[in-house]
Amino acid sequence: MSTDQTATPSRRTVLGGLGAAAVTTQGVLGAAPAAGAGSASASPAPGAEHATGSVTYRDKQIHIDGEPALVLGGEIHYFRLRRADWQSRLDRARAAGLNAIATYVPWMWHETPDGDIDVTGRTRPERDLGAFLDLCTDNGFDVVVRPGPFTMAELKGEGVPERVRREHPEINPRGWHGADGPTPAVDYLAPAFLEEARRWYDAVMPVIARRLRRDGRPGVVACQLDNEIGMLDWVSNTPALTAHVLRDFRGWLERTYGDGLADRYPFAGDSDDAFDRGVREPADGYSAALMHDLGAFMRGRFARYVDALREAAEDNGVRGIPFLINIHGTGGGRGTNFPIGISQLMETYSGRPGLISGADFYLGDLTFRNVTDLYLVNSFMDATNDRDQPVTALEFDAGHADYGNNLDNQSGAEAADLKTRLCLAQGAKMINYYLFAGGFNPKLDEPLNDGNDRIGSTGERHGFAAPVDPEGRPGPSYPSLVRTGRAVRANAAVLAPMRAEYDDLALGFVPDHYLTEYHPDTDSVRAVLGDVEPVRGFGPGGALSRGMLLGGYRYRSVDLQAGDLDPARTPVLGLATGEYLATEVQLRLVRYLRAGGRLLLSGLLPGRDMSGRPSTGLRDALGLRPGKTLTDADRFFLSVTAHGWAAPRAEIRVPRAQLCTAGPGSRADVVLRELSTGTGCGFDIPVGKGRAVVLTCTYRCDLDFWAAALRRLGARPGLTHDARLPGVFLLTTADDDGGRLLHAFNISSGYGQDVTVAERGKALFGGERLHLPGRGAVMLPLGLRAGGLRIAYATAEITGTADGQVSFRAPGDEAVVAVDGPARCAGAKVSDEGGRTVLRVRRREFTVHRG
């Protein structure tokens, strides 16, 4: 038994629910609530600590016991293992180099058939949550707890006891046309659900609170509030249109639009019954506006729900650690829909003290096709974070991807390594490998006669693809994960205080382009979806985002709905858009251009706002008039030719082209023309003090072409290389002392490349060639202090440090290490270059000593 012997609340106890009016607005630090998603005024001064205990964050770093820290965890489900097996799985985690353990804490597992909640193990030893947490900390691990109320994890009812939905039918969603929701979602803010959730938190949070990290001892370092909030409604296209939600939605609409509401909806002044019918059974004329408004309304509703959970957690003593919001959205090995989760949940965390967002991604192999998916998962999250909130990954797919145990899928051994390194290169400070160890779904206490009567939906075994299988044996991905974990741990002290470095280039993020999770099946909605889905964020065919990354640019993202852009801060902006773009965003871009900003616009010319109403501010400022949009078709080979700075370039075939002409007085130069008509579909246009390159055709990912367009706008990559094949890209992170890591990637399959690297024309690494194996990556030091040495550069990766020495592993057969001052290495060829010791070593692994 654990020491948690306090009585848990019975469901028969009246506890008083947390309605919207009861939600606190006080942050962990007692700071004022956020002024709005992405609002600069919502963010405390840079460098202010968030949270008051042993775990804080500031300036994109996580601090534990006052020092920058890198949390590298693995998910282990104690409830799917015999208590006697807990230790063996922790041993596997330690061997993999992990320093933290994460776990769901399922409400439905701890609630017993009589309605009581057992967190002490009195009914089953595996319900002793405190014992598992104590075992983790006794083994030196910090812990990330994820107590729901929803946990998903292939648990029946998504981790919420079925009793809750049965006893409170009013919380169960009704979707379009009043249909029952096909998923076990709920109305999060229904008073009955909040009361039940509070009862669960009153039972579980005191166990967590007694184990928070403090006084330098391992403990709980973060707590996730719920899991994948809003995901079930999105994937089923079922907004929770309960009577409670509809009354809330009506009030929101009236406050948002005031007297203008009747212009937006014909039922605005009607009875509640008529309003409800109008929302549940939308007509085509207003359904696009409804799709947008429902999404925007739900953002605020989710934020109120998180506030309620946070208040319940803090009331039970969980304070002084960050609260986490897990964002969902990948599928089919792609992340193109991931920003829908960001759009849904941004108001729950953006600029809110004490809250950190985290990615949930399952991408399989990292390839040419999806490398920018992961890059933008991190980049778009960071665009909605404030100046202090770090990037994290709360569910990082770490296994071999045969999730169905059907031998129909498998990712490569290098997949987790490449994805881990890309996250670290973008400044991630917490990574949780999910699932690290598999387990077994125990039988329910009370059979439901549902086919197997187990807590999970995967049968007896769960976590087939995990690095450690349900029986505790290393799976095919475990050895590679061990190598990755050890490499990260060896560099953790270096990575923890570092921040990502960027070129003078950003990619625009428009959250409202992803307000498509609730879409009625009408013509106007299909028009919006057909327009935004192929281009939003990533560009037509993904060419814009991929061309920028593989073209050598270290670019960040900016939320274009968060305020005006400063050309001094964002000299060059790339943006992918279709015909639908909010009026305020269009006008913001016009102001940006006129103030001297430079814009690369890819897609179609915007001409409508997100509700479908005409909005032409941007195209009017550009002086362009859209004409027909042609598509490649049977026996029509749509092609474009290059002109001006885009030439000489071969004529190419394209899938789509919007033909445009310049209006009177326009100074636009045509750089792309559709071949059969000679009409422009690519333009170079001065606007005020700025310039725009506008591409209205689906141009392929020709790296030279995209580089030429960006050079025309004044953007040049700070780092360059001479790789002969595409697939190599370079990122950097830096600390406050001038130390840096070069993160070099080669995503080419099987094609190793030797490259030289320069920064702004000056050779790095003494002009030495770097070996980058195919499907590989390395972290190489530049001007970095480690082990008491200052490493000017090294073409090998650090594998360990001690006082007066640093160990390395070379990616090839030879490495060069340059150290300021005297240094030695057994068997190395040594030369002195003006007080710098250069050691050339012909071994894969070696150690450099000071003196």
C-alpha positions in Angstrom: 0.0 0.0 0.0 1.1 3.6 -0.6 0.9 6.2 2.1 -2.3 7.6 0.5 -4.8 6.3 3.0 -7.2 9.2 3.0 -10.8 8.4 2.1 -11.8 9.1 -1.5 -15.0 10.8 -2.2 -18.0 8.7 -2.9 -20.2 9.6 -6.0 -23.0 9.8 -3.5 -21.4 12.9 -2.0 -22.8 16.3 -3.1 -19.7 18.3 -4.1 -21.0 21.3 -6.0 -20.2 21.6 -9.7 -17.9 24.2 -11.3 -20.0 26.2 -13.7 -18.6 28.8 -16.0 -19.3 31.5 -13.4 -17.1 29.7 -10.9 -14.1 29.5 -13.1 -11.1 31.4 -11.7 -9.0 33.8 -13.8 -6.0 33.7 -11.5 -2.8 32.3 -12.9 -0.1 30.3 -11.2 1.7 33.5 -10.4 -1.4 35.4 -9.6 -1.0 37.1 -12.9 -3.9 38.7 -14.8 -5.7 36.5 -17.3 -4.7 36.5 -20.9 -5.9 39.4 -22.9 -6.5 37.1 -25.9 -4.8 34.4 -27.9 -1.5 35.6 -29.1 -1.8 39.0 -27.5 1.5 40.5 -26.5 -0.2 42.1 -23.5 -1.1 38.7 -22.2 2.5 37.7 -21.9 4.5 38.7 -18.8 7.8 40.4 -19.2 10.5 38.2 -20.8 12.4 36.3 -18.2 9.6 36.2 -15.6 9.3 32.8 -14.0 6.1 30.9 -14.5 5.0 28.8 -11.5 6.4 29.2 -8.0 7.7 25.7 -7.1 10.7 23.7 -8.3 9.5 23.6 -11.9 9.2 26.8 -13.9 9.6 28.1 -17.4 10.8 31.3 -19.0 12.4 32.4 -22.3 11.5 29.1 -24.0 13.2 27.1 -21.3 12.0 24.7 -18.6 13.8 25.2 -15.3 14.0 22.5 -12.6 15.4 23.5 -9.3 16.5 26.8 -10.8 18.5 25.3 -13.7 17.5 24.8 -17.4 16.4 21.2 -17.9 15.5 18.9 -20.8 12.8 16.4 -19.9 13.1 13.2 -21.9 10.3 10.8 -20.8 8.6 7.6 -21.8 5.0 6.6 -21.3 4.4 3.6 -19.1 0.8 2.6 -18.1 1.0 1.2 -14.6 -2.6 0.1 -14.8 -1.8 -2.2 -17.7 1.0 -4.0 -15.9 1.2 -6.3 -12.8 2.6 -4.3 -9.9 5.4 -6.8 -9.8 6.4 -5.8 -13.3 6.6 -2.0 -12.7 10.3 -2.1 -11.8 11.4 -4.0 -14.9 9.8 -1.4 -17.2 11.5 1.4 -15.3 14.8 -0.5 -15.7 14.2 -0.5 -19.5 13.6 3.3 -19.4 16.8 3.9 -17.4 18.8 1.9 -19.9 17.3 4.0 -22.7 18.6 7.2 -21.2 15.2 8.6 -20.1 15.0 10.9 -17.1 11.2 11.0 -16.7 8.2 8.7 -16.8 4.8 9.8 -18.0 1.5 8.0 -17.5 -2.2 8.4 -17.9 -4.3 8.0 -14.8 -7.6 6.7 -16.0 -10.7 7.6 -14.1 -12.6 4.6 -15.4 -9.9 2.3 -14.0 -9.9 3.8 -10.5 -13.7 4.1 -10.1 -15.1 0.9 -8.7 -18.6 -0.6 -9.5 -20.1 0.9 -6.3 -19.1 4.3 -7.5 -16.2 4.9 -5.1 -12.7 5.9 -6.3 -9.7 3.7 -5.3 -6.3 5.4 -5.7 -4.7 3.5 -2.8 -4.9 -0.1 -4.1 -7.4 -1.4 -1.6 -9.4 -3.2 -4.3 -6.5 -4.1 -6.6 -2.8 -3.5 -6.0 -2.4 -1.9 -9.5 -4.7 0.9 -8.4 -2.2 2.2 -5.9 -1.2 5.3 -7.9 1.0 6.6 -5.1 3.0 3.4 -5.1 3.8 3.7 -8.8 4.7 7.4 -8.5 6.9 6.6 -5.5 8.6 3.8 -7.4 9.4 6.2 -10.3 10.9 8.8 -8.1 12.8 6.2 -6.0 14.4 5.2 -9.3 15.4 8.8 -9.9 12.8 9.6 -12.5 10.7 12.7 -12.6 7.0 12.2 -13.5 4.5 13.7 -15.9 1.0 12.8 -14.9 -2.0 12.8 -17.2 -5.1 12.3 -15.1 -7.8 13.2 -17.6 -10.8 13.3 -17.1 -10.5 12.0 -20.7 -7.4 9.9 -21.3 -8.2 8.1 -24.6 -5.3 5.5 -24.8 -7.6 3.0 -26.4 -9.6 2.8 -23.2 -13.3 2.2 -23.4 -15.3 5.4 -23.0 -12.0 7.2 -23.6 -11.2 6.7 -19.9 -14.4 8.3 -18.5 -16.6 5.8 -16.6 -19.7 4.8 -18.7 -21.7 5.5 -15.6 -21.2 9.2 -16.0 -22.9 9.3 -19.4 -25.6 6.9 -18.3 -26.6 8.9 -15.2 -26.3 12.3 -17.0 -27.8 11.8 -20.5 -27.9 15.6 -20.9 -24.1 15.7 -21.3 -24.1 13.5 -24.4 -23.7 15.4 -27.6 -26.3 16.0 -30.3 -24.8 16.9 -33.6 -26.1 18.1 -37.0 -29.9 17.4 -37.3 -30.0 16.3 -33.7 -28.2 13.0 -34.4 -26.5 11.2 -31.5 -22.7 11.7 -31.4 -20.9 8.6 -32.7 -18.0 9.0 -30.2 -18.1 9.0 -26.4 -17.6 12.8 -26.3 -19.4 15.0 -23.8 -20.5 18.6 -23.2 -17.4 19.6 -21.2 -19.1 22.5 -19.4 -22.3 20.7 -18.6 -22.8 21.3 -14.8 -23.2 17.5 -14.2 -20.0 16.7 -16.0 -18.0 19.4 -14.2 -19.3 18.1 -10.9 -18.3 14.5 -11.8 -14.9 15.7 -13.0 -14.4 17.7 -9.8 -15.1 14.6 -7.8 -12.5 12.7 -9.8 -9.9 15.5 -9.3 -10.7 15.7 -5.6 -9.7 12.0 -5.4 -6.6 11.9 -7.6 -5.0 15.3 -7.3 -4.1 15.0 -3.6 -2.1 11.9 -4.5 -0.2 13.9 -7.1 0.2 17.0 -4.9 2.0 15.0 -2.2 4.6 14.0 -4.9 5.4 17.2 -6.6 9.1 17.8 -7.2 10.6 19.9 -4.4 13.8 20.3 -2.4 15.9 18.8 -5.3 14.2 15.4 -5.1 12.6 13.8 -8.2 8.8 14.1 -8.3 5.9 15.2 -10.5 7.2 18.0 -12.8 4.1 18.6 -14.9 0.4 17.8 -15.0 -1.7 17.5 -18.1 -5.3 18.8 -18.0 -7.6 16.4 -19.9 -6.4 15.0 -23.2 -6.9 16.0 -26.8 -9.7 18.3 -25.9 -12.2 18.6 -28.7 -10.7 15.9 -30.8 -13.7 13.5 -30.7 -16.1 16.2 -31.9 -13.7 17.1 -34.7 -13.0 13.6 -36.1 -16.7 12.8 -36.0 -17.8 16.2 -37.3 -20.2 16.4 -34.4 -20.3 19.6 -32.5 -21.8 19.1 -29.0 -25.1 20.8 -29.8 -26.8 20.0 -26.5 -29.4 22.4 -25.2 -26.8 23.7 -22.7 -24.3 24.5 -25.5 -26.9 26.1 -27.7 -27.9 28.6 -25.0 -24.3 29.4 -24.4 -23.7 29.7 -28.2 -26.6 32.1 -28.6 -25.3 34.3 -25.9 -21.9 34.4 -27.5 -23.3 35.3 -30.9 -25.3 38.1 -29.4 -22.3 39.5 -27.6 -20.0 39.1 -30.6 -22.2 40.6 -33.4 -24.7 42.7 -31.5 -27.2 44.4 -33.8 -25.4 42.9 -36.8 -26.4 39.3 -35.9 -29.6 39.5 -37.9 -27.5 40.2 -41.0 -25.6 37.0 -40.4 -28.4 34.6 -39.4 -32.1 34.7 -40.4 -33.2 33.2 -37.1 -31.3 35.7 -34.9 -34.4 37.2 -33.2 -36.5 34.0 -33.2 -37.4 31.7 -30.3 -34.9 29.3 -28.7 -36.6 26.4 -30.6 -36.2 28.2 -33.9 -32.6 29.1 -33.1 -31.8 25.5 -32.2 -33.3 24.3 -35.5 -31.4 26.9 -37.4 -28.1 25.8 -35.9 -28.7 22.0 -36.0 -30.1 22.1 -39.5 -28.2 25.0 -41.2 -29.2 26.4 -44.6 -26.7 26.9 -47.3 -26.9 30.7 -47.2 -25.3 31.0 -43.7 -23.6 27.6 -43.1 -20.1 28.8 -43.9 -20.5 31.6 -41.3 -21.9 29.0 -38.9 -18.9 26.7 -39.4 -16.5 29.6 -38.6 -18.6 30.9 -35.6 -19.0 27.5 -34.0 -15.2 26.9 -34.1 -14.4 30.3 -32.7 -17.0 29.9 -30.0 -15.7 26.5 -29.0 -12.2 27.9 -28.6 -13.4 30.0 -25.7 -15.5 27.2 -24.3 -12.5 24.9 -24.2 -10.5 27.6 -22.4 -13.2 27.9 -19.8 -13.2 24.1 -19.3 -9.4 24.1 -18.8 -9.8 26.9 -16.3 -12.3 24.7 -14.3 -9.9 21.8 -14.3 -7.0 24.0 -13.3 -9.0 25.4 -10.4 -9.9 21.9 -9.2 -6.2 20.8 -9.4 -4.9 23.8 -7.6 -7.6 23.6 -4.9 -6.2 20.1 -4.3 -2.6 21.3 -3.9 -1.2 20.8 -7.4 0.6 24.1 -7.7 4.1 25.3 -8.7 4.4 23.0 -11.8 3.3 23.7 -15.4 -0.1 22.4 -16.6 0.0 20.8 -20.0 -2.4 21.0 -23.0 -2.1 18.1 -25.4 -2.8 19.0 -29.0 -4.0 16.4 -31.5 -4.1 16.2 -35.3 -1.8 13.9 -37.2 -3.1 11.0 -39.2 -2.0 8.7 -42.0 1.7 9.7 -41.5 0.9 13.4 -42.1 0.5 16.5 -40.0 -1.4 18.7 -42.5 -4.5 18.6 -40.3 -2.5 19.1 -37.0 -3.2 22.9 -37.0 -6.9 22.1 -36.5 -5.9 21.0 -33.0 -3.9 24.2 -32.5 -6.8 26.3 -33.7 -9.2 24.5 -31.4 -7.0 24.8 -28.3 -4.9 27.9 -28.7 -7.0 29.9 -26.3 -6.5 27.3 -23.6 -2.8 28.1 -23.4 -1.7 31.0 -25.6 -0.3 33.7 -23.3 -1.7 32.0 -20.2 0.7 31.8 -17.3 1.5 28.3 -16.1 0.2 26.5 -19.2 2.3 24.9 -21.9 1.1 23.3 -25.1 2.4 20.0 -26.3 2.2 18.1 -29.6 0.7 14.7 -30.1 2.0 13.3 -33.4 2.2 10.0 -35.2 4.2 10.4 -38.4 6.1 7.2 -38.9 9.2 7.7 -41.0 10.4 11.2 -41.6 10.7 11.6 -45.3 10.6 14.3 -48.1 6.8 14.0 -48.0 6.3 14.8 -44.3 9.5 16.5 -43.0 7.8 19.9 -43.1 4.8 18.4 -41.4 6.8 17.9 -38.2 8.6 21.2 -38.7 5.3 23.1 -38.9 3.8 21.1 -36.0 6.5 22.7 -33.8 6.6 26.0 -35.6 2.8 26.7 -35.6 2.6 25.7 -31.9 5.4 28.1 -31.2 3.7 30.8 -33.2 0.8 30.7 -30.7 3.0 30.3 -27.6 4.0 33.5 -25.8 7.6 34.7 -25.4 8.3 32.2 -22.5 6.3 29.1 -23.4 8.6 26.3 -24.7 7.9 23.8 -27.4 7.1 20.2 -26.1 6.0 16.9 -27.5 3.7 15.1 -25.2 3.0 12.1 -27.4 5.9 11.3 -29.6 5.6 8.1 -31.6 8.5 6.0 -30.7 7.7 2.5 -31.8 7.9 0.6 -35.1 4.4 1.7 -36.2 2.7 -1.7 -36.5 -0.1 -0.3 -34.3 -2.6 -3.0 -35.3 -0.2 -5.9 -34.8 -1.1 -7.0 -38.3 2.3 -6.8 -40.0 0.9 -4.2 -42.4 3.1 -1.2 -41.3 6.6 -0.6 -40.0 8.7 2.5 -39.7 12.5 2.5 -40.0 15.0 2.2 -37.2 16.1 5.8 -37.7 12.5 7.3 -37.5 12.4 8.2 -33.9 16.0 9.5 -33.9 15.4 11.9 -36.8 12.1 13.2 -35.3 13.7 13.6 -31.9 16.6 15.6 -33.3 14.3 17.8 -35.4 12.2 18.7 -32.3 15.4 19.5 -30.3 16.7 21.6 -33.2 13.5 23.6 -33.0 13.9 24.2 -29.2 11.8 21.4 -27.7 12.4 21.1 -24.0 10.1 18.1 -23.2 9.7 15.0 -25.2 7.5 12.0 -24.1 8.0 8.8 -26.1 4.5 7.3 -26.5 4.1 4.5 -26.0 7.4 3.4 -24.4 6.2 0.1 -22.9 3.2 -1.9 -23.8 1.0 -3.9 -21.4 -2.3 -5.8 -20.9 -5.8 -4.6 -20.6 -7.2 -6.0 -17.3 -10.7 -7.3 -17.0 -13.3 -5.0 -15.7 -14.5 -5.5 -12.2 -18.1 -5.7 -13.4 -18.6 -7.5 -16.8 -20.4 -5.5 -19.4 -20.9 -8.3 -21.9 -19.3 -6.1 -24.5 -17.3 -8.9 -26.2 -14.2 -9.0 -24.0 -15.0 -7.2 -20.8 -11.6 -5.5 -20.6 -10.8 -1.9 -19.9 -9.3 -1.4 -23.4 -10.4 -1.8 -27.0 -7.3 -3.6 -28.3 -7.9 -7.0 -26.8 -5.8 -8.5 -24.1 -2.5 -7.0 -25.2 -1.9 -3.3 -25.7 1.1 -1.3 -27.2 2.1 -3.9 -29.8 4.4 -1.4 -31.5 6.1 0.1 -28.4 9.9 -0.2 -28.0 9.2 -2.5 -25.1 6.4 -5.0 -25.9 3.6 -6.0 -23.5 5.7 -8.9 -22.1 8.6 -6.5 -21.4 10.8 -7.7 -24.2 12.8 -5.1 -26.3 11.1 -4.6 -29.7 12.7 -3.8 -33.0 12.7 0.0 -32.3 14.2 -0.3 -28.8 17.9 -0.5 -29.7 17.7 2.6 -31.9 15.7 4.5 -29.2 18.5 3.6 -26.7 21.1 5.1 -29.0 18.9 8.2 -29.4 18.2 8.5 -25.7 21.8 8.3 -24.7 22.8 10.8 -27.4 20.3 13.3 -26.1 21.2 12.7 -22.4 24.9 13.3 -23.3 23.9 16.7 -24.8 21.1 17.5 -22.4 23.0 20.1 -20.4 24.0 21.8 -23.6 20.5 21.7 -25.2 18.5 22.7 -22.1 19.4 26.5 -22.2 19.5 26.8 -26.0 17.0 28.5 -28.2 16.5 28.0 -31.9 18.1 30.5 -34.3 16.3 31.7 -37.4 16.9 33.5 -40.6 15.0 36.7 -41.5 12.1 34.7 -42.9 8.8 33.6 -41.4 5.8 31.5 -42.6 2.4 33.0 -41.9 0.0 30.9 -39.8 -3.7 31.8 -40.1 -5.6 29.8 -37.3 -9.0 30.6 -38.8 -8.1 28.7 -41.9 -8.4 25.6 -39.7 -11.8 26.5 -38.2 -13.3 23.6 -40.3 -13.8 20.9 -37.6 -17.5 21.4 -37.6 -18.7 21.5 -41.2 -22.3 21.1 -42.3 -22.7 19.3 -45.6 -23.7 22.3 -47.8 -22.5 23.8 -51.0 -21.1 26.9 -49.4 -19.2 24.9 -46.8 -17.8 22.5 -49.5 -16.6 25.6 -51.4 -14.6 26.8 -48.3 -13.2 23.4 -47.6 -12.2 22.8 -51.2 -10.4 26.1 -51.2 -8.5 26.2 -47.9 -7.7 22.5 -47.3 -5.3 22.0 -50.3 -3.2 25.1 -49.6 -3.5 26.3 -46.0 -0.2 26.7 -44.1 1.9 24.4 -46.2 1.2 25.8 -49.6 -0.2 24.1 -52.7 1.3 20.6 -52.8 3.3 21.5 -49.7 5.8 23.2 -52.0 6.1 26.5 -50.1 7.0 25.1 -46.7 9.1 22.3 -48.2 10.9 24.6 -50.6 11.8 27.0 -47.7 13.2 24.2 -45.4 15.0 22.2 -48.0 16.2 25.4 -49.7 18.2 26.1 -46.6 16.1 28.5 -44.6 15.7 28.3 -40.8 12.3 29.9 -40.7 9.9 30.6 -37.8 6.1 31.0 -38.0 4.0 34.0 -37.0 0.3 34.1 -36.1 -1.2 36.6 -38.5 -4.3 37.0 -36.3 -2.2 38.2 -33.3 -1.5 41.7 -34.3 0.3 43.8 -36.9 3.5 42.6 -38.4 6.7 44.7 -37.9 8.9 44.6 -41.0 12.0 45.0 -38.8 11.1 41.9 -36.9 9.7 40.0 -39.9 11.5 41.3 -43.0 10.2 38.5 -45.3 6.9 36.6 -44.9 5.7 33.5 -46.8 2.0 32.8 -46.8 -0.1 30.1 -48.4 -3.7 31.0 -48.9 -6.7 30.4 -51.1 -9.7 32.6 -52.0 -10.9 32.8 -48.4 -8.9 35.0 -46.0 -10.2 37.2 -43.1 -10.6 40.9 -44.0 -8.5 41.9 -41.0 -5.7 39.6 -42.0 -5.8 41.0 -45.5 -5.6 44.6 -44.3 -2.8 43.6 -41.9 -0.8 42.3 -44.8 -1.5 45.5 -46.8 -0.2 47.6 -43.9 2.8 45.3 -43.6 3.7 45.7 -47.3 3.2 49.5 -47.3 5.5 49.8 -44.2 8.3 47.9 -46.1 7.5 44.2 -45.5 8.1 41.7 -48.3 5.6 39.0 -49.0 5.7 35.7 -50.9 2.1 34.8 -51.5 1.4 31.3 -52.8 -2.1 29.9 -53.8 -5.0 32.0 -55.0 -5.7 35.7 -54.7 -8.0 36.1 -51.7 -11.4 37.6 -52.5 -13.7 36.5 -49.6 -13.7 36.4 -45.9 -14.1 33.2 -43.9 -17.9 33.5 -44.0 -17.9 33.7 -47.8 -18.6 37.4 -48.1 -16.6 39.5 -50.6 -13.3 40.8 -49.2 -10.7 42.2 -51.7 -8.5 44.4 -49.7 -5.2 42.5 -50.4 -5.7 41.9 -54.1 -6.8 45.5 -54.6 -3.6 46.7 -52.9 -1.6 44.3 -55.2 -3.4 45.7 -58.2 -4.3 42.3 -59.6 -7.6 41.1 -61.1 -8.3 37.4 -61.0 -9.8 35.6 -64.0 -10.4 32.0 -64.8 -8.8 29.2 -62.8 -7.6 26.4 -65.1 -6.8 22.9 -64.0 -4.8 20.1 -65.6 -7.1 17.7 -67.2 -7.4 14.8 -69.7 -5.9 16.0 -72.9 -5.2 19.5 -71.5 -1.6 19.8 -70.3 -1.7 22.9 -68.2 1.8 24.4 -68.4 3.6 27.6 -67.3 6.6 29.5 -68.6 9.1 31.6 -66.6 10.0 35.2 -67.3 12.1 37.9 -65.7 14.1 36.8 -62.7 12.4 33.4 -62.8 14.0 32.7 -66.2 15.7 30.9 -67.7 13.7 27.9 -66.6 12.0 25.1 -68.5 8.3 25.2 -69.2 6.6 23.0 -66.6 3.2 21.3 -66.3 1.2 22.4 -63.2 -2.1 21.1 -61.7 -3.8 24.5 -61.4 -3.3 28.1 -62.3 -5.4 31.2 -61.5 -5.1 33.6 -64.5 -4.7 37.2 -63.4 -4.2 40.5 -65.0 -2.7 43.7 -63.7 -5.1 46.6 -63.1 -4.6 50.2 -64.2 -1.6 51.8 -62.7 -0.2 48.5 -61.5 3.6 48.1 -61.5 3.4 44.3 -61.6 6.0 42.4 -63.6 4.9 39.0 -64.9 7.3 36.2 -63.9 5.1 33.2 -64.8 2.6 32.8 -67.6 0.1 30.1 -68.5 1.3 28.8 -71.8 -1.9 28.5 -73.9 -3.2 32.0 -73.1 -0.1 33.9 -72.2 -1.9 35.2 -69.1 0.0 35.8 -65.9 0.0 33.5 -62.9 3.1 34.8 -61.2 3.9 38.4 -60.4 6.5 40.6 -58.8 4.8 43.7 -57.4 6.1 46.8 -55.5 3.6 47.9 -52.9 4.3 51.0 -50.9 7.8 50.6 -49.3 7.5 46.8 -49.7 7.3 44.1 -52.4 5.2 41.1 -53.1 5.9 38.0 -55.2 2.5 36.5 -55.9 2.3 33.0 -57.3 -1.2 31.9 -58.3 -0.3 28.5 -59.8 0.6 25.3 -58.1 4.4 25.4 -58.9 6.4 22.3 -58.0 9.1 22.2 -55.3 11.9 23.4 -57.5 14.4 24.6 -54.9 16.2 26.9 -57.2 12.9 28.6 -58.2 11.8 29.1 -54.6 15.3 30.4 -53.7 15.1 32.8 -56.6 11.7 34.1 -55.4 13.0 34.6 -51.8 16.2 36.2 -53.0 14.1 38.7 -55.0 12.5 39.6 -51.7 15.9 39.9 -49.9 15.8 36.7 -48.0 19.0 34.6 -48.0 19.8 31.6 -45.8 22.5 32.3 -43.2 23.8 28.8 -43.5 24.7 27.2 -46.8 26.1 23.8 -47.9 27.3 22.1 -51.0 25.3 18.8 -50.9 24.9 17.4 -54.4 21.5 15.9 -53.7 18.4 17.4 -52.0 17.5 16.3 -48.6 20.2 18.0 -46.5 19.1 20.9 -44.3 20.8 22.7 -41.4 19.4 24.2 -38.2 21.1 25.8 -35.2 20.5 26.4 -31.5 22.4 28.8 -29.3 22.9 29.6 -25.6 23.6 33.0 -24.0 27.4 32.3 -23.8 28.0 32.1 -27.6 27.8 28.3 -27.6 25.9 26.7 -30.5 24.9 23.3 -31.9 24.6 22.8 -35.7 21.8 20.3 -36.3 22.6 18.7 -39.7 20.0 16.5 -41.3 20.0 14.2 -44.3 16.6 12.7 -45.0 17.7 11.1 -48.3 17.1 7.3 -48.2 20.4 5.5 -48.3 22.3 8.4 -49.9 25.1 9.5 -47.6 26.6 12.9 -48.4 29.8 14.7 -47.5 29.2 18.5 -47.3 31.0 21.7 -46.4 29.1 24.3 -44.5 29.4 28.1 -44.5 27.8 30.9 -42.6 27.3 34.1 -44.5 30.0 33.0 -46.8 32.6 32.1 -44.2 33.5 28.4 -43.9 32.6 26.6 -40.7 34.4 23.7 -39.1 37.7 24.9 -40.6 36.4 24.1 -44.0 36.3 20.4 -43.1 33.7 18.2 -44.8 30.9 16.8 -42.7 29.7 13.2 -43.3 26.0 12.9 -43.1 24.8 9.3 -43.5 21.5 8.7 -45.4 18.5 9.0 -43.1 20.7 10.4 -40.4 21.4 13.5 -38.4 24.1 14.9 -36.1 24.5 17.6 -33.5 27.9 19.3 -33.8 29.3 21.9 -31.4 30.4 25.3 -32.4 32.1 27.6 -29.8 30.6 25.4 -27.1 31.8 25.0 -23.5 31.6 21.4 -22.3 33.7 19.4 -19.7 35.8 22.4 -19.0 36.9 22.8 -22.6 35.8 25.4 -25.2 35.2 23.5 -28.4 35.7 25.8 -31.3 34.2 23.2 -33.6 34.0 19.4 -34.0 32.8 17.2 -36.8 31.8 14.6 -34.3 29.0 14.5 -31.8 29.4 14.8 -28.1 28.6 11.5 -26.3 29.7 12.4 -22.7 31.5 14.9 -20.5 33.5 14.9 -17.3 35.8 17.4 -15.7 38.5 18.1 -18.2 37.3 15.8 -20.9 34.7 15.3 -23.6 33.9 12.1 -25.5 32.8 12.0 -29.1 31.4 9.8 -31.7 32.2 10.5 -35.4 29.5 9.9 -38.1 32.2 8.8 -40.5 35.7 7.3 -40.3 37.5 10.5 -39.4 36.7 13.5 -37.3 38.3 16.8 -36.5 38.0 18.6 -33.1 39.3 22.1 -32.5 39.8 23.2 -28.9 40.8 26.7 -27.7 44.0 26.1 -25.7 45.9 22.9 -25.1 44.2 19.6 -25.6 45.2 16.0 -26.3 43.6 12.8 -27.7 45.2 9.4 -27.9 46.3 8.5 -31.4 45.3 11.9 -32.9 47.2 14.0 -35.3 47.7 17.3 -33.5 48.4 20.7 -34.9 48.4 24.2 -33.4 46.6 27.1 -35.1 47.3 30.3 -33.2 46.5 28.9 -29.8 43.8 26.5 -31.0 44.6 22.8 -30.8 43.3 20.9 -33.8 43.0 17.1 -33.4 42.4 14.8 -36.4 41.2 11.4 -35.2 40.7 8.3 -37.3 38.3 6.5 -34.9 34.6 6.4 -34.5 34.7 7.0 -30.7 37.4 8.9 -28.8 37.9 11.3 -25.9 39.6 14.7 -25.9 41.3 15.8 -22.7 42.2 19.3 -21.6 46.0 20.1 -21.5 
